[in-house]
Amino acid sequence: MATAARIKKKATKIAPSKAKNLTPGTVAYTGKKTTTVTTLDIIDYSKENFSRFQTNVVEDAFKYEDADNITWINVNGLSNVQDIVTLGNHFELHPLIQEDIVTTNQRPKIDEYEEYLFIVFKMLHYDENEKLINEHVSMVVGKDYVVTFQEAEGDVFDDLRERLGHGKGRVRGAKSDYLMFAILDAVVDNYFSVMEFMSNKVEVLEDKLFDDKENEDFTQEIQYLKKEILKIRRAVLPLREVINRLEKIETPLIEERTSKYINDLYDHIIQVNESVEIYRDMIWGLMDMYMTTISNKMNEVMKVLTIMASIFIPLTFMAGIYGMNFDYIPELHLKYGYFYLWGAMILVFFGLLWYFKRKKWL
């Protein structure tokens, strides 16, 4: 009964989903990163022109509808759902799309509509405390615009913004489909950085594993690393399916030349997936190696104790024989019997040591 009570008490700590039992299409934020205001970072550009504007008023984005320019609207903060609905209604996004934008546990996917594409993916990076950040990001790709939605400020798109601002690369002279590729490419490239960091963590744990020093927190570190690699796998594996479908999709929103870049992006995400599987197996193997090491150390201790017991058993037997309280025991009344017994015990001791050495048990 006490065990059942503890299980019940522990189960009450699991918070229910905020979107439970809601009507499909209901826009309800399910994440934990609440913000007081929604911030919009708007980049409007063409091959010759570039402008960047930041605002907290969603309606300010409505004026960027010039067909000659490409507009990238990056929305920071999803907790103010009314702002998401306002922006979604302006771009005529389906209510289910608006719901998926604020549903942070949505797996990476792609939905195709007549006027736009909707893509969900996860942005991974480590913060200054070496904690893995898994951020939900949504992207709407239209004919001359791209709208990205992320939970909080801070992302992996600074290099892309710099290229846009300085007119470097192909992005300024391309359409919105290439901007979509550039955003996904920045996310996938950062996956490589995450995997490199994961590689360093695995190497550190391997060094600790073969270190002679005792580390009581080793199993906890392995369990924590297991959770991290599972988070990465849940983010990366579905994105491979998304990019694969994006490569094969037939839509006027994606030009043929951009399809070649998407094909290259698919190769990159395959490499990331292979790295994830490799490090996943390595982390799983670390626990087996650790348990094997502990078992080997225990076997060494047991071997020493067994040898010591094997040596002293015959000595104890001899001492027990001549320690019995009987008057008529052979050799009991010999003048040098005590020394003879010690000599016999010493011979047995060294004889057993020689035998164990010969058998390579020592």
N, C-alpha and C positions, 0 to 999 in steps of 0.2 A: 504493500500500500504506500509506503514511504517513497519507493522508487517511482511509482506511478504519479505520485503527487509532484515529485521533482520534475518529471517529464512534462506534466501538465503546466507547471509553473514556467518552465523554460519555453514551452510552445507559445505562451501568451506574449512573449517578447517579439514574435514575428509580426511585423506590421502588415496589415492587409493592403492590397493594391488600391490606390486612390481612384482608379478608373473602373472599379468593380461594379458590375450590374448597371453600367451606364448605357444609354441608347447609342447605337452605332452612329458615328458622326459627331458625337459630343466632344467638344474641345476641352480637355481637362489635363493639366500638366501633372505628370506622374514622377518627375524627378525630384532631386533634393537641393538643387542650386537655385535658390530663390533670389531674385533681384528686384530692387525697388523701381527701376526704370528700364525700359527697353532701348538699347542703343543701336542706331543704324549707321553703318559705315558704307557710304555710297561712292562707288568709283564709276565715272562715266568717261568713256574714251572712244577714240577712233585712231586711225593711223597717224593723223596729224594733231589731234587734240587730246587733252587729258585734264580731268578735274576730279577732285576728291572732296567729299563733304560728309561731315558727321552731324547727327541730329538725334534727339530723343523723341521727336514728333514723327509718327509713322506717316502722316499725310504728306510730309515733305518729300517723300519718295515718289509720289504720284506724278510729279512734273517731269520725271526722267523717262520720257516715252518717245524720244527722238529715234526714228528708224535708222538714221544715218550713224548713230553711235551704239556701242554696246554698254550696257549698264550692269554692274555687279553690285547687288545690295546684300550686305552681310548683316544679319540681325543677331545681336548678342542679347541673350535673355529670353527664356521661354515661359517664365512663370506668369507674366502678364498676358494671359490668354486673349484678352480683348484686343490687344495690339496685333496679335497673330491673326485673329479673325478679321480685323479691319484690313490688314495687308492681304490676307488670303482672298477676301471678297473682291478686292480691287483687281487682283490678277485672275479672278474667276477660278480659284482652286476648288476642287471638289471637297465637300465636308469631310470625307474620309481621309483626304490628303491632309487637311488641317488637323484632324485628330492624330494622324501619324506623326506630324511635326512635333507635337508636344508629348507624345508617348515615348519616353526615353528607353523603355525596354524593348522597343521594336528592333527586330533583327535587320541587318542590311538587306536591301531589296531595291528593285526598280519597277516602276509602274509607268506604262506608256499611255498617254492621252493624245488627243488629236492636236492640241495646241502646245503641249509641253510634255516634258519628261520629269518624273519625280524619282529621286534617288535618296536612299537612306544609307548611311555608313557610320562607322565609328572612328573617331580621331584619338589616337593613342600617343601619349608622351609621358615622360617622367618629370615630376616637379623637382624643386630644389631639395626636398627631403627624400629623394629617390623613391617616391611613391608613384605607382602607376595610375595615370589619369585616363579614364575611359569616357570620352565625351560623345554624346549623341549629336549627330549633325545630319541635317536634311538639306536637299538641294533641288530647286525647281529650275529647269532649263527651258527657256522659251526661245522665240526666234531671234530676238535682239536683247535678251536680258538673262541674267542668272541671279537667283535669290538663294542665299544660304542661310540656314537657321542653326545656331549653336547655343548651348546652354549658358555659357559665360564667356567673358572676355579672355583673350589669350588663345592663340591657335598656331598652326604651322604654316600660315600663308604669307609670312612677312617677306620672304624672298620673291614670291609671286607678285606681291604689291610693289616691291622695288622694281621688278622687271617692267611692270606696267607703267610705273612712274617715269622710268628712264627710257622707255621705248625699246628695251632690250628683247631679243628673241622674236618669235613669230606671233606672240599673243596679241600685240597691238594691231596687227594687220589681218587678224583672223576674226571669225564670227564667234557667236556665243558657244558653239559646240567645242571649239578649241579651248575656250576658258573653262568649260566643264572638264575637259581632259586635264588641263593644267592644275585644277583644284584637286582632282582625284590623284594626279601624279604626285602632288605635294604630300598628300596623305600617305600614299604607298611608299614614297621615298622615306618618310619619317618612320614607317614601319621598320625599315632597315636599321635606322638608328636605335629603335626600341629593341630590336633583336641583338644588336651589338652590345647594348647595355645588359641585356639578359645573358649574353655570352660571358661577359665579365663577372656577373653574379654567379654563374655556374662554375667558372674557374676558381673563384674565391672559395666556394663551398667544397670543391674538389681538394683544394689545398688544405682546408680545415679537416677534411676527412682523413687525410694521410698525415696529419700533424699529430705528434705524440701528446700534445696537451689535451686535457679533457674539455669537452664543450657540451654543456648540458642543454644548450638551446639549439643544438644542431637539428634535431627532428622538427622543431618549430620553424626554423629557417627553411627547411625543405618543404614543409607544408605550405608556408607562405609563398614560396616560389612556385609550387604546384598551382595555387590559386591564380597567381599572376599569369602563368603560361596558359591556363584555361581561359582567362579573360581575353588574352591576345588571340587565342584560337577561335573563340566565339566571334571575335570582330573580323578576323582575317579570312577565315574559311568561307563565310557567306559572301564576302565581297568578291571573291574569285568568281562565284556564280553570277554576280551582278555584272562584272566587267565582261565576262564571257557572253552574257546575253546582250550587253551593250555593243559588243563587237559584231554581233549577228543581226541586230535589230534593223529593220527597214523603216526609216523615217526621214522626211525632208529636213529635219532639224540637224542631222549629222551629215556633213559633207564627206565625200569619198576620201579626200586627203587626210581628214581627221581620223577616219577608220584605221588607217595605217598606224597612227600614233596610239590608238586604243589597243591595237594588236600588240604593240610593244609594251604597253602598260599591263596587258594580260600576262606577258612573259615575266614581268617584274613581280606581279602578285603570286605567280606560281613559285618563284624563287623564295618569296617570303613564306609561303605555305610550307615549302620543303624545310626551311630553317625552323619554323615553328614545330614541325613534327620531329625534327632531329633533337632540338633542345627539350621537347616534351619527353622523348624517350630517355635522354640523358638525365633529366631530373628524376624521372621514375627509377632509373638505374641507380641514382645516388642513394636512394633509400635502401635499396637492396645491398649496395656496397657497404653502406653504414651498418646495416644489420649483420652482414657477413663479417665485417671488421670486429664488431662487438662480440660475435660468436667466436671468432678466432682468439680474441683476447681472453674470453672466458675459458676456451679450451686450453690455452697455455697455462692459465691459473690452475685448472683442474688437473692438468698433466703433472705440474709440480707437486700439487697436493697428493696425487695418486702415487707418484714416485716416493715421496717422503713416507707415505703410509706403508708402501711396499717394503721400504727399507726397515722401518721400525716394527713391523709386524713380527718378523722372526726374532728380532732382539727382545721384543716384549714377551714372546713365547719362551725364550730361554730364561729371561729374568723371572717369569712366572713359575717355570718349573722349579728353579732353585729357590724360589721364595715361599714354597709350600711348607707348612708346619708338620713335617713328618720326620721321625728320628732316623729311619733307614732309607736314605736317598743316596744312591751311588755318588761318589766324589764329594759328598757333602763335608766329610771330615778330613779331606786332604789338606796338607799343610799349606800348599799354594793353590788351593782350589779357586779362591777368589780371583787370583791373577789369571789362572787358566780360563776362567769364564770370561773375563775382560778380553783376553787375547782372542778367544773364539768369537766374541761379539764384534771385535774390530775386524777380524778376518771376514766375517759375514758382511759387514758394512761395506768394506772396500770391494769385496767380491761382487756384491750387487751393483755397486757403482760401475765396476768394469763391465758387467753384463749389460747394463742399460746403455753405456757408451757404445758398446759393440753393436747393439741393436739400433743405435742412433735415436734413442728415445730422449737422450740428453744432449 
